Amino acid sequence: HIPHSYNLPVLVAKKMNENSLDNFMNKIIYNPSNKKLLNLLEKNKVTLKTFPIITYCYKPTCDASEKLVNQLHKLGYINVKEYPGGETEWFDIYKNN
């Protein structure tokens, strides 16, 4: 996985309701190692539903990240974007820098 990312497979997300997804997100955000994220929440710069989320797949030809974006939108998360290049592109760029 891309460093500092969290795994939420689309098949798992499709089984979640809004409450279970909120609980999943809270466990990630309210982690002492995420001081910058916590600071944004405390200053009311973002809310749980407006928190920036980027989805990605392993490679550009996979459509699971697009499906995950749609599922997250259905559950009320409005700041969700897809990184279409996926892990392969990210690691290619990272290796070359």
Stockholm file with secondary structure:
# STOCKHOLM 1.0

chainA/1-97         HIPHSYNLPVLVAKKMNENSLDNFMNKIIYNPSNKKLLNLLEKNKVTLKTFPIITYCYKPTCDASEKLVNQLHKLGYINVKEYPGGETEWFDIYKNN
#=GR chainA/1-97 SS CCTTCCCCCHHHHTTCCHHHHHHHHHHHHTCTTCHHHHHHHHTTSCCTTTSCEEECCSSTTCCHHHHHHHHHHHTTCCCEEECTTHHHHHHHHHHTC
#=GC SS_cons        CCTTCCCCCHHHHTTCCHHHHHHHHHHHHTCTTCHHHHHHHHTTSCCTTTSCEEECCSSTTCCHHHHHHHHHHHTTCCCEEECTTHHHHHHHHHHTC
//
